[in-house]
Amino acid sequence: MVTNLSNVFIVILAAAVSALAIGPVMIWIARRFQLVDIPGTATHKKHQAETPIAGGLILLVSLIVTLGILRLQLSNEVRGILLGTLVMMLWGLMDDRFNLRASQKIFGQLLAALIIIGFGVQVHITKIDWLDLLITLFWFIGLTNAFNFVDSMDGLAVGLAGIASAFFMLVTLDSAQPELAFLSAAFLGTMIGCFFYNAPPARMFLGDSGSLALGFGLAAIGIVYTPAQAGLPQGVSWFIPILVLGVPIFDMVLVVLSRLRQHRPIYLASTDHVYHRLERLGFTQNRAVAAMQIAAILLSLVAFISLTTNVLIANLIFGGIVLLSLITLLYLETRIQSE
């Protein structure tokens, strides 16, 4: 069990070293089983050579190795998160290999969500069972797909997941949830290792197996995070996961609304993401990625700071961010169209 910050650093180091060490092996396995992304098969695929889809494999093995070596004690909820993330990764792996239909993808996400709900990982906002269940499913499916959507450029989704993991690690330490803190630390360390292979020009892609598993795992951590254990009222903390995961959420909302407005299928990949629109504003590839990751850091900082305020101020801050996000979304959608 994590008892101080140095123990958290041990978890981060173990996960990072594990991901770095197993990366070449997982890349070889991905090539061996034809888990590769072929350039030119869709308009948004700009890479020049076949690239292994190994992100999900690295995430899975790194987490198993880290937890096994350190012999960390796991609560029932953390076991549920790991099992649900495993199911999501395996389902994404099938999608990477066989290109599943949209309905099949949603079925797998529902299956993983119901499994983790069976471990007690569920929101309790309204205290109305059926409504809380619907909110939980919406959160899981929404965040799972948000990370899948935002994985549009080398290093982008990995960086966003690492940032979210780092801040979840900090807030769960603050809320006296050490087991959740070391799970967040393991995600962070794994993302550090993955970034070495996914940074541009990428030697491997996350693929659906990686992006879906990351979105699902972080969504689950956001639900289990309970600041009330540290005496913080729900009124100043209910939106913390929304802000920490705000950039992927914003990207997905923009893409979905844009495709609905233009009567295009939601599930067909295109160049209408935030990243692509920043490019059309004149950003270089690296600067566009950096802008989105800096935005994620700033949102997470605001989330953390809001915990020190009262209920009114905290919700005014959140409302202001929502308003600014709507203005930005309107600008990106009406002034910077997708190609």
C-alpha positions as CSV (number, residue, x, y, z in Angstrom):
1,M,0.0,0.0,0.0
2,V,1.2,3.5,-0.8
3,T,2.0,5.4,2.4
4,N,4.2,8.2,1.1
5,L,5.2,10.0,-2.0
6,S,8.4,8.0,-2.4
7,N,6.4,4.8,-2.7
8,V,4.4,6.4,-5.5
9,F,7.7,7.2,-7.3
10,I,8.7,3.6,-7.1
11,V,5.5,2.5,-8.8
12,I,6.0,5.1,-11.6
13,L,9.6,4.0,-12.1
14,A,8.7,0.3,-12.2
15,A,5.9,0.9,-14.7
16,A,8.1,3.2,-16.9
17,V,11.0,0.7,-17.0
18,S,8.6,-2.2,-17.6
19,A,7.0,-0.4,-20.6
20,L,10.4,0.6,-22.0
21,A,11.8,-2.9,-21.6
22,I,8.8,-4.8,-23.1
23,G,8.2,-2.2,-25.9
24,P,10.4,-3.9,-28.6
25,V,9.0,-7.3,-27.8
26,M,5.4,-6.1,-28.0
27,I,6.2,-4.3,-31.3
28,W,7.6,-7.5,-32.7
29,I,4.6,-9.5,-31.6
30,A,2.3,-6.9,-33.2
31,R,4.2,-7.3,-36.5
32,R,4.2,-11.1,-36.1
33,F,0.4,-11.2,-35.8
34,Q,-0.2,-8.5,-38.5
35,L,-1.4,-5.9,-36.0
36,V,-0.2,-3.1,-38.1
37,D,-1.7,0.2,-39.4
38,I,-1.3,0.4,-43.1
39,P,-0.8,4.0,-44.6
40,G,-3.3,5.3,-47.1
41,T,-6.2,3.1,-46.1
42,A,-8.1,6.2,-44.9
43,T,-7.9,9.9,-45.5
44,H,-6.7,10.7,-42.0
45,K,-3.8,8.2,-42.1
46,K,-0.7,10.3,-43.0
47,H,2.1,7.9,-41.8
48,Q,4.5,6.7,-44.4
49,A,5.1,3.0,-43.4
50,E,3.3,0.1,-41.8
51,T,3.3,0.8,-38.1
52,P,2.7,-1.8,-35.4
53,I,-0.3,-1.4,-33.1
54,A,1.3,-2.3,-29.8
55,G,0.0,0.3,-27.3
56,G,-2.6,-2.0,-25.7
57,L,-0.1,-4.8,-25.4
58,I,2.4,-2.6,-23.7
59,L,-0.2,-1.2,-21.3
60,L,-1.5,-4.6,-20.3
61,V,1.9,-6.3,-19.8
62,S,3.4,-3.2,-18.0
63,L,0.6,-3.1,-15.5
64,I,0.8,-6.8,-14.8
65,V,4.6,-6.7,-14.4
66,T,4.5,-3.7,-12.1
67,L,1.8,-5.0,-9.9
68,G,3.4,-8.4,-9.8
69,I,6.9,-7.2,-8.9
70,L,5.8,-4.7,-6.3
71,R,3.2,-7.1,-4.8
72,L,0.8,-4.3,-4.3
73,Q,-2.4,-5.0,-2.4
74,L,-5.5,-4.4,-4.5
75,S,-9.0,-3.4,-3.3
76,N,-12.1,-4.9,-4.9
77,E,-12.7,-1.7,-6.9
78,V,-9.1,-1.6,-8.2
79,R,-9.4,-5.3,-9.2
80,G,-12.6,-4.4,-11.1
81,I,-10.8,-1.5,-12.9
82,L,-8.0,-3.8,-14.0
83,L,-10.4,-6.5,-15.1
84,G,-12.6,-4.1,-17.0
85,T,-9.5,-2.5,-18.6
86,L,-8.3,-5.9,-19.6
87,V,-11.6,-6.8,-21.3
88,M,-11.6,-3.4,-23.1
89,M,-8.0,-3.9,-24.3
90,L,-8.8,-7.4,-25.6
91,W,-11.9,-6.2,-27.4
92,G,-9.9,-3.3,-28.9
93,L,-7.3,-5.8,-30.0
94,M,-10.0,-7.7,-31.9
95,D,-11.0,-4.4,-33.5
96,D,-7.4,-3.6,-34.5
97,R,-7.1,-7.1,-36.2
98,F,-10.6,-7.6,-37.7
99,N,-12.0,-4.0,-37.9
100,L,-15.2,-4.5,-35.9
101,R,-18.5,-2.8,-36.8
102,A,-19.6,0.2,-34.7
103,S,-22.3,-1.9,-33.0
104,Q,-19.8,-4.6,-32.1
105,K,-17.5,-2.0,-30.6
106,I,-20.3,-0.6,-28.4
107,F,-21.2,-4.1,-27.3
108,G,-17.7,-4.7,-26.0
109,Q,-17.7,-1.3,-24.2
110,L,-21.0,-2.2,-22.5
111,L,-19.7,-5.6,-21.5
112,A,-16.6,-4.1,-19.9
113,A,-18.7,-1.4,-18.2
114,L,-21.1,-4.0,-16.7
115,I,-18.2,-6.1,-15.5
116,I,-16.7,-3.2,-13.6
117,I,-20.1,-2.1,-12.3
118,G,-20.3,-5.6,-10.8
119,F,-17.3,-4.7,-8.7
120,G,-19.1,-1.7,-7.2
121,V,-17.6,0.9,-9.6
122,Q,-20.6,3.2,-10.2
123,V,-21.6,6.8,-9.7
124,H,-24.0,7.7,-6.9
125,I,-25.0,11.2,-7.8
126,T,-28.8,11.1,-8.0
127,K,-29.3,8.3,-5.5
128,I,-31.8,6.9,-8.1
129,D,-30.5,3.4,-9.0
130,W,-31.5,3.2,-12.6
131,L,-30.5,6.8,-13.3
132,D,-27.1,6.4,-11.7
133,L,-26.6,3.3,-13.8
134,L,-27.4,5.1,-17.0
135,I,-25.0,8.0,-16.0
136,T,-22.3,5.4,-15.2
137,L,-22.7,3.7,-18.6
138,F,-22.7,7.0,-20.4
139,W,-19.5,8.1,-18.6
140,F,-17.7,4.8,-19.4
141,I,-18.8,4.7,-23.1
142,G,-18.2,8.4,-23.6
143,L,-14.7,8.5,-22.1
144,T,-13.7,5.3,-23.7
145,N,-14.6,6.7,-27.1
146,A,-13.2,10.1,-26.3
147,F,-9.7,8.7,-26.0
148,N,-10.2,6.7,-29.2
149,F,-11.3,9.8,-31.0
150,V,-8.4,12.0,-29.7
151,D,-5.8,9.5,-30.7
152,S,-5.3,11.4,-34.0
153,M,-1.6,12.2,-33.9
154,D,1.7,10.7,-32.6
155,G,2.1,11.2,-28.9
156,L,-1.2,13.1,-28.4
157,A,-3.4,10.5,-26.6
158,V,-0.4,9.0,-24.7
159,G,0.5,12.5,-23.4
160,L,-3.1,13.3,-22.4
161,A,-3.4,10.0,-20.6
162,G,-0.1,10.6,-18.8
163,I,-1.2,14.1,-17.7
164,A,-4.6,12.8,-16.5
165,S,-2.9,9.9,-14.6
166,A,-0.5,12.3,-12.9
167,F,-3.3,14.5,-11.6
168,F,-5.5,11.6,-10.6
169,M,-2.5,10.3,-8.7
170,L,-2.2,13.6,-6.8
171,V,-5.9,14.1,-6.0
172,T,-6.2,10.5,-4.9
173,L,-3.3,10.9,-2.5
174,D,-5.0,14.1,-1.3
175,S,-8.3,12.1,-0.8
176,A,-6.5,9.4,1.2
177,Q,-7.1,6.7,-1.5
178,P,-3.6,5.1,-1.7
179,E,-4.5,2.1,-3.8
180,L,-6.1,4.3,-6.4
181,A,-3.0,6.6,-6.3
182,F,-0.6,3.7,-7.1
183,L,-2.9,2.5,-9.9
184,S,-2.8,6.1,-11.3
185,A,1.0,6.0,-10.8
186,A,1.2,2.7,-12.8
187,F,-0.8,4.3,-15.6
188,L,1.5,7.3,-15.5
189,G,4.7,5.2,-15.6
190,T,3.4,3.1,-18.5
191,M,2.6,6.2,-20.5
192,I,6.1,7.5,-19.9
193,G,7.4,4.3,-21.4
194,C,4.9,4.3,-24.2
195,F,5.7,7.9,-25.1
196,F,9.2,6.8,-26.1
197,Y,7.8,4.6,-28.8
198,N,4.8,6.7,-29.7
199,A,6.5,10.1,-29.9
200,P,6.7,11.5,-33.5
201,P,7.7,9.8,-35.7
202,A,6.0,6.9,-34.0
203,R,7.5,3.4,-33.9
204,M,4.1,2.1,-32.7
205,F,0.5,3.2,-32.4
206,L,-1.9,2.8,-29.5
207,G,-4.6,1.5,-31.8
208,D,-8.1,0.8,-30.5
209,S,-6.6,-1.7,-28.0
210,G,-4.5,1.1,-26.4
211,S,-6.8,4.1,-26.7
212,L,-10.0,2.3,-25.6
213,A,-8.2,0.7,-22.6
214,L,-6.8,4.0,-21.5
215,G,-10.1,5.8,-21.8
216,F,-11.9,3.1,-19.9
217,G,-9.3,2.8,-17.1
218,L,-9.1,6.6,-16.6
219,A,-12.9,6.8,-16.6
220,A,-13.1,4.2,-13.9
221,I,-10.5,6.0,-11.8
222,G,-12.6,9.2,-12.1
223,I,-15.6,7.3,-10.7
224,V,-13.7,5.6,-7.8
225,Y,-12.1,8.9,-6.8
226,T,-13.9,9.9,-3.6
227,P,-12.7,13.2,-2.1
228,A,-15.3,12.9,0.7
229,Q,-12.9,10.5,2.4
230,A,-10.7,13.6,3.0
231,G,-13.6,15.7,4.2
232,L,-14.2,17.5,0.9
233,P,-17.9,18.2,0.0
234,Q,-19.2,16.8,-3.3
235,G,-20.2,20.3,-4.3
236,V,-16.6,21.3,-4.9
237,S,-15.3,17.9,-6.3
238,W,-18.0,16.4,-8.6
239,F,-16.5,18.0,-11.7
240,I,-12.9,17.2,-11.0
241,P,-12.7,14.1,-13.4
242,I,-14.5,16.1,-16.1
243,L,-11.8,18.8,-16.0
244,V,-8.9,16.4,-15.7
245,L,-10.2,14.6,-18.8
246,G,-11.6,17.8,-20.3
247,V,-9.5,17.8,-23.6
248,P,-10.6,14.4,-24.8
249,I,-14.2,15.2,-23.8
250,F,-14.0,18.5,-25.7
251,D,-12.6,16.9,-28.8
252,M,-15.3,14.2,-28.8
253,V,-18.1,16.7,-28.4
254,L,-16.8,18.8,-31.2
255,V,-16.4,15.9,-33.6
256,V,-19.8,14.4,-32.8
257,L,-21.7,17.7,-33.1
258,S,-19.8,18.5,-36.3
259,R,-20.6,15.2,-37.9
260,L,-24.2,15.3,-36.9
261,R,-24.5,18.9,-38.2
262,Q,-23.1,17.8,-41.5
263,H,-25.1,14.5,-41.6
264,R,-22.0,12.3,-41.6
265,P,-21.7,9.0,-39.7
266,I,-20.2,9.6,-36.2
267,Y,-18.1,6.5,-36.3
268,L,-16.2,7.2,-39.6
269,A,-12.7,8.7,-39.0
270,S,-12.0,12.0,-40.6
271,T,-9.9,15.2,-40.2
272,D,-12.3,17.1,-38.1
273,H,-10.7,16.8,-34.7
274,V,-9.3,19.7,-32.6
275,Y,-5.8,18.7,-33.7
276,H,-6.6,18.9,-37.4
277,R,-8.3,22.3,-36.9
278,L,-5.3,23.7,-35.1
279,E,-3.2,22.6,-38.0
280,R,-5.5,24.6,-40.3
281,L,-4.9,27.6,-38.0
282,G,-1.3,27.4,-38.9
283,F,0.0,25.3,-36.0
284,T,2.8,22.8,-36.8
285,Q,2.1,19.2,-35.9
286,N,4.2,19.3,-32.7
287,R,2.8,22.7,-31.6
288,A,-0.8,21.5,-32.1
289,V,-0.1,18.4,-29.9
290,A,1.7,20.6,-27.3
291,A,-1.2,23.1,-27.3
292,M,-3.7,20.4,-26.5
293,Q,-1.5,18.9,-23.8
294,I,-0.9,22.3,-22.2
295,A,-4.6,22.9,-22.2
296,A,-5.0,19.5,-20.3
297,I,-2.4,20.6,-17.7
298,L,-4.1,24.0,-17.2
299,L,-7.6,22.4,-16.8
300,S,-6.2,19.9,-14.3
301,L,-4.5,22.7,-12.3
302,V,-7.7,24.6,-12.1
303,A,-9.5,21.4,-11.0
304,F,-7.0,20.8,-8.2
305,I,-7.1,24.5,-7.1
306,S,-10.9,24.5,-7.0
307,L,-10.8,21.9,-4.3
308,T,-9.5,24.6,-1.9
309,T,-12.5,26.9,-2.6
310,N,-16.1,26.9,-1.4
311,V,-19.0,25.3,-3.2
312,L,-20.1,28.5,-4.9
313,I,-16.7,29.6,-6.2
314,A,-15.8,26.1,-7.3
315,N,-19.0,25.8,-9.4
316,L,-18.6,29.3,-10.8
317,I,-15.1,28.3,-12.0
318,F,-16.5,25.2,-13.6
319,G,-19.3,27.1,-15.2
320,G,-16.9,29.7,-16.6
321,I,-14.8,26.9,-18.1
322,V,-17.9,25.3,-19.7
323,L,-18.8,28.7,-21.2
324,L,-15.3,29.3,-22.6
325,S,-15.4,25.8,-24.0
326,L,-18.7,26.4,-25.8
327,I,-17.3,29.6,-27.3
328,T,-14.2,27.8,-28.5
329,L,-16.2,24.9,-29.9
330,L,-18.5,27.3,-31.8
331,Y,-15.4,29.1,-33.2
332,L,-13.7,25.9,-34.3
333,E,-16.9,24.5,-35.8
334,T,-18.1,27.6,-37.7
335,R,-14.8,29.2,-38.7
336,I,-12.4,26.2,-39.1
337,Q,-14.2,23.5,-41.0
338,S,-12.8,20.0,-41.6
339,E,-11.5,19.1,-45.0
